[in-house]
């Protein structure tokens, strides 16, 4: 990932920042990281929801062996 952003600020007539300009190569790099973050965030959210359902007795917990078996052969 880029160590330092090369950004420019756009301002209005009062000098207040209204927008940011970032080079496209840096934006594409950050967009990729954002997509990965959103995927991980969604997985964590789903996992926490499943834990809440298990604690509430709505779902029977899956064994580690069954979980690994299902996930190793899902490709």
N, C-alpha and C positions, 0 to 999 in steps of 0.2 A: 504494500500500500504506500502511496505517496506520503513522504514525511511532512511536507509542508504544502498547504494549499496556495495556489496562485489566484487569489480572488480579487475582484474589483467591486466596489460598491457604487450603485447608482443613487443619486440623491435628488430630492425635489428642490424647488426654488428656495425653501426654508433651510436647506442643508440637512434635512432628515434623510437617513438611509431608507430607501424604498425597495431596493432589489440588490441581488448579488449576481455577478457574472463569474462563472468558473469555467476553465478550459474543458472542452468536451472529453479529452482523454482522462482527466481527473474525475469528471462527472461519471463517466462510464465505469471507472474503477469503484467509486463509491456506491454507485447504483447496484453493482454486483454484490458488494458487501451488505448493502441494505436488503437485497433479496434473500441472501443467506440468513441474515438476522431474522427476517420475518418468518422464514421457514422454521428456524429453530424456536422462535417465540411461539408459533402456532403449535409445534410439537409439545413444548413444555405446557402450554395452556391445556391441550388435550389430555396430557398425562395428569395434570392437577385435577381436571374434571373427573377423570376416571378414579383417582384416589378418593375424591369426595363421594362418588357413587358407591365405591366399595365400603367406605366408612359408614354410609347411610344404609347399607345393607341392600342396595338396589342391584348390585352386580357382585357375582362371585369372583374372587381374585383368581387370576391365572397363575399357574406355577411358572417358575423361571424356566424350567425345561420346555414347557409348552410355548412360552413366549419366544425363546430362542429358536425353537424348531420352526415356528411360524415365520419369524423374521429372516431366518437364514435361507428359507426356501421361497421367499416372496418375489425374487427377481426373475 
